């Protein structure tokens, strides 16, 4: 299992954070996704044998969020 922590730009409300969590959680290979709305960070636990970091980044960007780090 690997962990990834990213800071996102564009999270406007807690509902948006919930949508990001839900979308990531449904992705095969993702064990857990937590979005901290107040800090704008998302923490993802995933299996690198099932999903690559680049795929997770692309999924977030496809939802309309910019990744700052």
C-alpha positions as a Markdown table, in Angstrom:
| # | Residue | x | y | z |
|---|---|---|---|---|
| 1 | Unk | 0.0 | 0.0 | 0.0 |
| 2 | Unk | 1.2 | 3.5 | -0.8 |
| 3 | Unk | 0.0 | 6.8 | 0.5 |
| 4 | Unk | -0.3 | 10.0 | -1.5 |
| 5 | Unk | -1.0 | 13.5 | 0.0 |
| 6 | Unk | -1.9 | 16.3 | -2.4 |
| 7 | Unk | -3.0 | 19.9 | -1.9 |
| 8 | Unk | -5.9 | 20.9 | -4.2 |
| 9 | Unk | -7.1 | 24.2 | -5.5 |
| 10 | Unk | -10.8 | 24.8 | -6.1 |
| 11 | Unk | -12.5 | 23.0 | -3.3 |
| 12 | Unk | -15.3 | 25.5 | -2.7 |
| 13 | Unk | -17.4 | 23.6 | -0.1 |
| 14 | Unk | -17.7 | 20.4 | 2.0 |
| 15 | Unk | -20.0 | 18.9 | -0.7 |
| 16 | Unk | -17.2 | 19.3 | -3.2 |
| 17 | Unk | -14.8 | 17.5 | -0.9 |
| 18 | Unk | -17.3 | 14.7 | -0.5 |
| 19 | Unk | -17.6 | 14.3 | -4.2 |
| 20 | Unk | -13.8 | 14.0 | -4.6 |
| 21 | Unk | -13.7 | 11.4 | -1.8 |
| 22 | Unk | -16.5 | 9.4 | -3.3 |
| 23 | Unk | -15.0 | 9.4 | -6.8 |
| 24 | Unk | -11.6 | 8.4 | -5.6 |
| 25 | Unk | -13.0 | 5.7 | -3.3 |
| 26 | Unk | -14.8 | 4.1 | -6.2 |
| 27 | Unk | -11.5 | 3.8 | -8.2 |
| 28 | Unk | -10.2 | 0.3 | -8.3 |
| 29 | Unk | -7.1 | 0.0 | -6.2 |
| 30 | Unk | -8.0 | 2.9 | -3.8 |
| 31 | Unk | -8.3 | 1.6 | -0.3 |
| 32 | Unk | -9.1 | 5.0 | 1.3 |
| 33 | Unk | -9.5 | 8.6 | 0.3 |
| 34 | Unk | -9.9 | 11.5 | 2.8 |
| 35 | Unk | -10.4 | 15.1 | 1.8 |
| 36 | Unk | -9.7 | 17.8 | 4.5 |
| 37 | Unk | -11.8 | 20.7 | 3.3 |
| 38 | Unk | -10.3 | 23.3 | 5.6 |
| 39 | Unk | -6.7 | 22.6 | 4.4 |
| 40 | Unk | -7.5 | 21.6 | 0.9 |
| 41 | Unk | -5.6 | 18.4 | 1.2 |
| 42 | Unk | -6.5 | 14.9 | 0.0 |
| 43 | Unk | -4.9 | 11.8 | 1.4 |
| 44 | Unk | -5.1 | 8.6 | -0.6 |
| 45 | Unk | -4.1 | 5.1 | 0.3 |
| 46 | Unk | -3.8 | 2.9 | -2.8 |
| 47 | Unk | -2.4 | -0.3 | -4.2 |
| 48 | Unk | 0.2 | 0.6 | -6.8 |
| 49 | Unk | -0.3 | -2.8 | -8.4 |
| 50 | Unk | -3.8 | -1.8 | -9.3 |
| 51 | Unk | -3.7 | 1.9 | -9.9 |
| 52 | Unk | -0.8 | 4.4 | -10.6 |
| 53 | Unk | -0.3 | 7.8 | -9.0 |
| 54 | Unk | -0.6 | 9.4 | -12.4 |
| 55 | Unk | -4.1 | 7.9 | -12.8 |
| 56 | Unk | -5.2 | 9.4 | -9.5 |
| 57 | Unk | -3.9 | 12.8 | -10.4 |
| 58 | Unk | -5.6 | 12.7 | -13.8 |
| 59 | Unk | -8.9 | 11.7 | -12.1 |
| 60 | Unk | -8.7 | 14.7 | -9.7 |
| 61 | Unk | -7.9 | 17.1 | -12.5 |
| 62 | Unk | -10.7 | 15.7 | -14.6 |
| 63 | Unk | -13.1 | 16.7 | -11.8 |
| 64 | Unk | -11.9 | 20.3 | -12.3 |
| 65 | Unk | -9.4 | 20.7 | -9.5 |
| 66 | Unk | -5.8 | 21.9 | -9.8 |
| 67 | Unk | -3.1 | 20.0 | -7.9 |
| 68 | Unk | -0.7 | 22.4 | -6.2 |
| 69 | Unk | 1.9 | 19.8 | -5.0 |
